[in-house]
Amino acid sequence: MLTPTNAELLYAIEVLKKLSEHINTHAAHSVMQMPESSLGEHYAGRIGVNAIEQTSHIETVAGQLQNWRNELLLQRSQNVSQSVK
């Protein structure tokens, strides 16, 4: 497996952020479309909970990618400093 480049990791993180924004926007729009009834409120609550769960998972993955990116940058800088010596 090839190690991704810094740019590829940054791109993946940005895509995940956009996905999270899309989920939140879609959820907000869906909640606004719910009828004002107990069933509508129930569905609106479920939509909100699902959006929170999904964005939480996305943020976790984005954080893991950011940590991986930081580790790769550190390794590359250490390799460069060792080769300069």
N, C-alpha and C positions, 0 to 999 in steps of 0.2 A: 504494500500500500504506500502510495506517495504521500509525503507530508504536504499539507496545503500551504500555500504562500500566505504571507501577511495580508495581502490584498483579498485573497479568497476568504479568509476568516473574517475580515472586516465586512466583506460583502454579505456573507452568511448572517452575521450579526445584524446588519441593517435590514436584510430581508425578514428576519424574525421580528424585528421591531415593527416593521410595516405590517406584518401579519397580525401582530398583537393590536395595533391601531385599528386594523380592518375589523377584527373580531369585536372590539369595543364599540366601534361605530355601528356595525351591523346589529349588535345587541341593543344598543340605545334606540336605533330605528325600530327594531322589532318590538321593544317594550312600548314605544309610543303608539304602535298599531294595535295593541291589546285593548279589548273592550273593558270598560269600567264595570267590572263584575268580580265576584270572588274568584271565579275560574280564571278570568283575565289576570287578576293579581297573582294568582298561583303560577300561571305560565310566565308572567313577567319576572317573578322571583326565581323560577327555574332558569330562565334565560340569563339573568344576572349571575346566578351561581355558576352556571356552565361557562360563561365568559370569564369569570374570575379564575376558575380552575384551569381553563385553557391558557389564559395569559400567564398564569403562574408557572405552568409547565414550560411555556415558551421562554419566560424570563430565566428559568433554571438552565435551560439548554444554552441560551445566549450567554449566561454567566459562565458556564463551563467552556464555551468557545472562547470567551474573553480570557479566561485563565489559561487555556491552552495557547492562545496567541501570545500572552505575556511570557509563558515558559519558553516558547519558541524564540521570541525576541531576546530573552536572556541567554539562551543557549547560543544563538547566533553571535551575540555581542561577546560572549566568552570565547567562542571559537575564533573570532576576529582578533581579540586581544592576545590570545595564545599564539596565533600565527604571526603576529607582529613582533613578539619577543624574540 
